[in-house]
Amino acid sequence: MDTITGVEMAVAMGKLGGMGILPRFDTLDIQVANVKKVREAGVVAAAAVGVKNGYMERAEALIQAGATVIDIDVAHGHMKQTIEATINIKRRFGDSITLISGITSTYECADDLYTAGADAVLVGVGSGSICTTRIMTGFGVPGLTSLVETARAAKKHKKTFIPDAGIRNSGDIVKALATGASAIVGGNIFAGTDETPGDIIEYEGKLYKKYNGSASQAEKINQVEKDPTDKPAAYVVHVEGVEGLMAYRGPISDWVNGLLAGVRSGLSYAGARNIPELWEKAKFIRVTTGGLKESNAHDIIIKLS
């Protein structure tokens, strides 16, 4: 999404061992130029495409520019267009790229995307902090349920999946990995850091950065300004996300290192030395409302520094 990943974030995440997916809402020339900048920095370049408006030509141009990961980025992965795009891109480029497809939240969708050729699928409809899809459309699947369902398909195809919504802290990362995931995609969890696009804003004496959902009105207006083709009149009117502010967090490296410390601690509680061991050893249990309440700090006055 545009308020999370630009060249600076993609490079920083690459140097930390992750990667940033360059969003598809830029013009092709800009996205290609950004891929080249990321590659010149010596890290993996990943870029998103859609399923219409010349997606194959865009994918080819991005790969020629140096992208080795292509993400078919649409809100609903279980569509004929998404399946066909997955088949066509994988058939054209094969194992020269890693192909991510989605979004999915069901076994059936993940099964079809894997069969079509996806190396990995993104998981999560409606659980992001700035997403209102479940309210606006009535559709969506709770986060953990969607991961467990996708894990069944991933095991069948011996492939992997990546949660892409609702990750709030290191504990959520551990739980997502424990379902069988190999990585996570973060929006809110990385928002507000130095490397995210946009300026630092002062509001009521505190520092913030903008954080907008890809389907929010602000982002839709921005998308139409960048590329007005194939956008119906209702495109900007119907929104499935919000825009807001995230508290300024400083450098992404400090924030990621803090998250990773929590993840390592989580693995240690499972007796796991790595993620595959976490898959084998982790066990989920149901938690009551009372159990959830006692999971956090309680019965004290929190002193604010």
C-alpha positions as CSV (number, residue, x, y, z in Angstrom):
1,M,0.0,0.0,0.0
2,D,1.2,3.5,-0.9
3,T,1.5,4.8,2.6
4,I,3.7,1.9,3.7
5,T,6.0,0.9,0.9
6,G,8.1,3.0,-1.4
7,V,11.7,2.6,-2.5
8,E,13.1,3.6,0.9
9,M,11.0,1.1,2.8
10,A,11.6,-1.7,0.3
11,V,15.4,-1.2,0.6
12,A,15.3,-0.9,4.3
13,M,13.2,-4.1,4.7
14,G,15.5,-5.9,2.3
15,K,18.5,-5.1,4.3
16,L,16.7,-6.4,7.4
17,G,16.1,-9.7,5.7
18,G,12.5,-9.0,4.5
19,M,11.2,-7.4,1.4
20,G,8.8,-4.6,0.5
21,I,6.2,-5.1,-2.3
22,L,6.1,-2.0,-4.5
23,P,2.4,-1.1,-5.0
24,R,0.7,-1.5,-8.4
25,F,-1.2,1.9,-8.3
26,D,1.8,3.8,-9.7
27,T,2.1,4.2,-13.5
28,L,4.2,1.5,-15.1
29,D,7.1,3.9,-15.7
30,I,7.3,4.9,-12.1
31,Q,6.9,1.3,-10.8
32,V,9.7,0.1,-13.2
33,A,12.0,2.9,-12.1
34,N,11.3,2.0,-8.4
35,V,12.1,-1.7,-9.1
36,K,15.5,-0.6,-10.6
37,K,16.3,1.5,-7.6
38,V,15.6,-1.3,-5.2
39,R,17.7,-3.7,-7.2
40,E,20.6,-1.2,-7.4
41,A,20.5,-1.2,-3.6
42,G,21.3,-4.9,-3.7
43,V,18.1,-6.3,-2.2
44,V,15.2,-8.4,-3.6
45,A,12.7,-6.4,-5.7
46,A,9.1,-7.4,-5.4
47,A,6.3,-5.7,-7.2
48,A,2.5,-6.0,-7.5
49,V,0.3,-6.3,-10.5
50,G,-3.5,-6.4,-11.0
51,V,-5.5,-8.7,-13.2
52,K,-6.5,-6.3,-16.0
53,N,-5.2,-3.3,-17.9
54,G,-2.3,-5.1,-19.4
55,Y,-1.2,-7.0,-16.4
56,M,1.0,-9.3,-18.4
57,E,2.9,-6.5,-20.0
58,R,3.4,-4.8,-16.6
59,A,4.7,-8.1,-15.1
60,E,7.1,-8.5,-18.0
61,A,8.4,-5.0,-17.7
62,L,8.9,-5.3,-13.9
63,I,10.7,-8.6,-14.3
64,Q,13.0,-7.1,-17.0
65,A,13.7,-4.3,-14.6
66,G,14.9,-6.8,-12.0
67,A,11.8,-7.9,-10.0
68,T,12.1,-11.5,-8.9
69,V,8.9,-11.6,-6.9
70,I,5.5,-10.7,-8.5
71,D,2.4,-10.3,-6.4
72,I,-1.0,-10.5,-8.0
73,D,-2.7,-8.0,-5.8
74,V,-6.5,-7.9,-5.8
75,A,-9.0,-7.7,-3.0
76,H,-10.7,-11.0,-3.9
77,G,-8.5,-13.9,-5.1
78,H,-11.3,-16.3,-5.9
79,M,-12.3,-14.8,-9.2
80,K,-11.9,-16.1,-12.8
81,Q,-9.6,-13.2,-13.6
82,T,-7.3,-13.9,-10.7
83,I,-7.0,-17.6,-11.5
84,E,-6.3,-16.8,-15.2
85,A,-3.7,-14.2,-14.3
86,T,-2.0,-16.7,-12.0
87,I,-1.9,-19.3,-14.7
88,N,-0.7,-17.0,-17.4
89,I,2.1,-15.3,-15.4
90,K,3.4,-18.6,-14.0
91,R,3.2,-20.3,-17.5
92,R,5.1,-17.3,-19.0
93,F,7.9,-16.9,-16.4
94,G,8.0,-20.2,-14.6
95,D,10.5,-20.6,-11.8
96,S,12.4,-17.5,-12.8
97,I,10.2,-15.7,-10.4
98,T,8.3,-16.3,-7.2
99,L,4.6,-15.8,-7.8
100,I,2.4,-14.7,-5.0
101,S,-1.4,-14.5,-5.5
102,G,-4.4,-13.6,-3.5
103,I,-6.1,-12.5,-1.4
104,T,-7.7,-15.7,0.0
105,S,-9.5,-16.6,3.1
106,T,-10.8,-20.1,2.3
107,Y,-9.5,-23.5,1.6
108,E,-11.2,-23.5,-1.8
109,C,-9.6,-20.3,-3.0
110,A,-6.1,-21.2,-1.8
111,D,-6.5,-24.6,-3.5
112,D,-7.4,-23.1,-6.8
113,L,-4.6,-20.5,-6.7
114,Y,-2.0,-23.1,-5.9
115,T,-3.3,-25.3,-8.7
116,A,-3.1,-22.3,-11.0
117,G,0.6,-22.0,-10.2
118,A,0.9,-19.7,-7.2
119,D,4.1,-20.3,-5.2
120,A,2.5,-18.6,-2.2
121,V,-0.8,-17.0,-1.4
122,L,-1.7,-13.9,0.7
123,V,-4.4,-14.5,3.3
124,G,-6.9,-12.1,5.0
125,V,-10.1,-10.4,4.0
126,G,-11.3,-7.6,6.2
127,S,-9.2,-7.9,9.4
128,G,-6.8,-5.0,8.8
129,S,-7.0,-2.0,11.1
130,I,-8.0,0.3,8.2
131,C,-10.2,-2.1,6.4
132,T,-14.0,-1.9,6.4
133,T,-14.7,-4.6,3.8
134,R,-16.7,-6.9,6.2
135,I,-19.0,-4.0,7.1
136,M,-19.4,-2.6,3.6
137,T,-19.9,-5.9,1.8
138,G,-20.9,-8.4,4.5
139,F,-18.1,-10.7,3.5
140,G,-14.9,-11.8,5.3
141,V,-13.4,-14.5,7.5
142,P,-11.9,-14.1,10.9
143,G,-8.1,-14.0,10.7
144,L,-7.1,-17.2,12.4
145,T,-9.8,-19.2,10.8
146,S,-8.7,-18.0,7.3
147,L,-5.1,-19.0,8.1
148,V,-6.1,-22.5,9.3
149,E,-8.2,-23.1,6.2
150,T,-5.4,-21.9,3.9
151,A,-2.9,-24.1,5.8
152,R,-4.9,-27.2,4.7
153,A,-4.5,-26.3,1.1
154,A,-0.8,-25.3,1.5
155,K,-0.1,-28.7,3.1
156,K,-1.8,-30.5,0.2
157,H,0.2,-28.6,-2.4
158,K,3.4,-28.4,-0.3
159,K,3.5,-24.6,-0.7
160,T,3.4,-21.7,1.6
161,F,1.1,-18.8,2.6
162,I,1.5,-15.3,4.1
163,P,-1.0,-13.6,6.4
164,D,-1.8,-10.1,5.0
165,A,-4.0,-8.4,7.6
166,G,-4.6,-7.9,11.2
167,I,-1.1,-8.3,12.6
168,R,-0.8,-5.9,15.6
169,N,2.2,-7.1,17.6
170,S,4.9,-9.8,17.9
171,G,2.4,-12.2,19.5
172,D,0.2,-12.0,16.5
173,I,3.2,-12.8,14.3
174,V,4.0,-15.9,16.4
175,K,0.4,-17.1,16.2
176,A,0.2,-16.5,12.5
177,L,3.5,-18.5,11.9
178,A,2.2,-21.3,14.1
179,T,-0.7,-22.0,11.7
180,G,1.9,-22.9,9.1
181,A,2.8,-19.5,7.6
182,S,6.4,-18.7,6.6
183,A,6.2,-14.9,6.8
184,I,3.8,-12.0,7.4
185,V,2.8,-8.9,5.5
186,G,2.4,-5.9,7.7
187,G,0.7,-2.6,7.2
188,N,-0.3,-1.1,10.6
189,I,2.6,-2.8,12.3
190,F,5.1,-0.9,10.2
191,A,3.2,2.4,9.8
192,G,4.6,5.5,11.3
193,T,8.2,4.6,10.8
194,D,10.8,6.9,9.1
195,E,10.9,4.9,5.9
196,T,7.2,4.9,5.1
197,P,6.3,7.5,2.4
198,G,5.0,10.9,3.6
199,D,6.0,13.6,6.0
200,I,5.9,13.6,9.8
201,I,2.9,15.5,11.0
202,E,2.4,17.3,14.4
203,Y,-1.1,17.0,15.8
204,E,-2.1,18.2,19.2
205,G,1.5,18.2,20.3
206,K,2.4,14.7,19.1
207,L,4.1,13.3,16.0
208,Y,2.3,11.1,13.4
209,K,2.5,9.9,9.9
210,K,-0.5,9.2,7.5
211,Y,-1.7,5.7,7.1
212,N,-4.4,5.0,4.5
213,G,-6.2,1.8,3.4
214,S,-5.8,1.0,-0.3
215,A,-9.6,1.1,-0.6
216,S,-10.0,4.3,1.4
217,Q,-11.4,7.4,-0.4
218,A,-8.1,9.2,-0.1
219,E,-6.2,6.4,-1.8
220,K,-8.9,5.9,-4.4
221,I,-8.8,9.6,-5.4
222,N,-5.0,9.2,-5.6
223,Q,-5.3,6.1,-7.8
224,V,-7.7,7.8,-10.2
225,E,-5.3,10.8,-10.5
226,K,-2.4,8.4,-11.4
227,D,-4.4,6.3,-13.8
228,P,-8.0,7.3,-14.7
229,T,-8.6,4.5,-17.2
230,D,-11.1,1.8,-16.4
231,K,-12.5,3.5,-13.3
232,P,-16.3,3.7,-13.1
233,A,-18.0,6.7,-11.6
234,A,-18.8,4.9,-8.4
235,Y,-15.1,3.9,-7.8
236,V,-14.3,6.8,-5.5
237,V,-17.8,6.8,-3.9
238,H,-17.7,3.2,-2.6
239,V,-14.9,2.7,-0.1
240,E,-13.9,-0.2,2.0
241,G,-11.2,1.4,4.1
242,V,-10.4,4.5,6.1
243,E,-7.5,6.9,6.4
244,G,-5.9,8.1,9.6
245,L,-2.7,8.8,11.5
246,M,-0.2,6.5,13.2
247,A,2.0,7.6,16.0
248,Y,5.6,8.3,14.8
249,R,7.8,5.3,15.6
250,G,11.3,6.2,14.4
251,P,13.5,4.0,12.3
252,I,12.1,0.8,10.9
253,S,15.2,-1.1,12.0
254,D,14.6,-0.4,15.6
255,W,10.9,-1.3,15.3
256,V,11.6,-4.6,13.4
257,N,14.3,-5.6,15.8
258,G,11.9,-5.2,18.7
259,L,9.3,-7.3,16.9
260,L,11.8,-10.0,16.2
261,A,12.8,-10.2,19.8
262,G,9.2,-10.9,20.7
263,V,9.0,-13.6,17.9
264,R,12.1,-15.3,19.2
265,S,10.7,-15.3,22.7
266,G,7.5,-16.8,21.4
267,L,9.4,-19.6,19.7
268,S,11.2,-20.3,22.9
269,Y,7.9,-20.9,24.7
270,A,7.1,-23.5,22.1
271,G,10.5,-25.2,22.5
272,A,11.1,-24.3,18.9
273,R,14.5,-23.3,17.4
274,N,13.0,-22.2,14.1
275,I,9.7,-21.7,12.3
276,P,9.4,-25.4,11.0
277,E,9.8,-26.6,14.6
278,L,7.1,-24.1,15.7
279,W,4.7,-25.7,13.1
280,E,5.3,-29.0,14.7
281,K,5.2,-28.0,18.4
282,A,2.6,-25.2,18.7
283,K,-0.8,-26.1,19.9
284,F,-3.8,-23.8,19.8
285,I,-6.4,-23.6,22.7
286,R,-9.6,-21.7,23.0
287,V,-9.5,-18.6,25.2
288,T,-12.4,-17.2,27.2
289,T,-13.1,-13.5,27.6
290,G,-11.7,-13.7,31.1
291,G,-8.6,-15.4,29.8
292,L,-8.1,-12.7,27.2
293,K,-8.5,-10.0,29.8
294,E,-5.8,-11.4,32.0
295,S,-3.4,-11.8,29.1
296,N,-2.6,-8.1,29.2
297,A,-1.6,-5.8,32.0
298,H,-4.5,-5.4,34.4
299,D,-5.5,-4.1,37.9
300,I,-2.9,-1.4,37.9
301,I,-2.7,2.3,36.9
302,I,-0.4,2.4,33.9
303,K,2.2,5.3,34.3
304,L,2.6,7.1,31.0
305,S,6.2,8.3,30.3
